[in-house]
Amino acid sequence: MKGIRPLTATDNCRRDIARDLLADLRRLDRQVKDNEAQMRDALAPSRTNLTSLPGLGTVLAAKVLGHIGDISRFPTEHHFASYVGNAPLGWRRCSRLTVPRMLFIATSGPAALIPFVVT
């Protein structure tokens, strides 16, 4: 920005607008970094390993934990799967095989968590 020399009043106005937009971007970038640091600090007491999953960063881990709450309220992983809508709804036997086959997975959990459990 320092090397730009406006020739007209319009160019001067454009430079000022660009300078203001750049300052806004820098301010927003600092706010995002501060927000992520605050979320990391808030996630630390939960000792979660959600952020080790590919594609699940600090923001999404905080969102998931915010909706789920205390995981110890679920006695088993099956209860948790049922809560988030990832439990099988039915089974059927194949005609020639004796191995049960899952029909489909429920997608009726909390609306905010459905994108995480349905792939």
SULZITA-V260234 format. One record per helix or strand. SS is the DSSP state (H for helix, E for strand). FROM is the first residue (numbers start at 0). TO is the last residue. If there is no record, write none. Layout:
ss=SS from=FROM to=TO
ss=SS from=FROM to=TO
This chain:
ss=H from=8 to=43
ss=H from=49 to=51
ss=H from=57 to=67
ss=H from=70 to=72
ss=H from=76 to=83
ss=E from=87 to=87
ss=E from=90 to=92
ss=E from=99 to=101
ss=E from=104 to=104
ss=H from=113 to=116
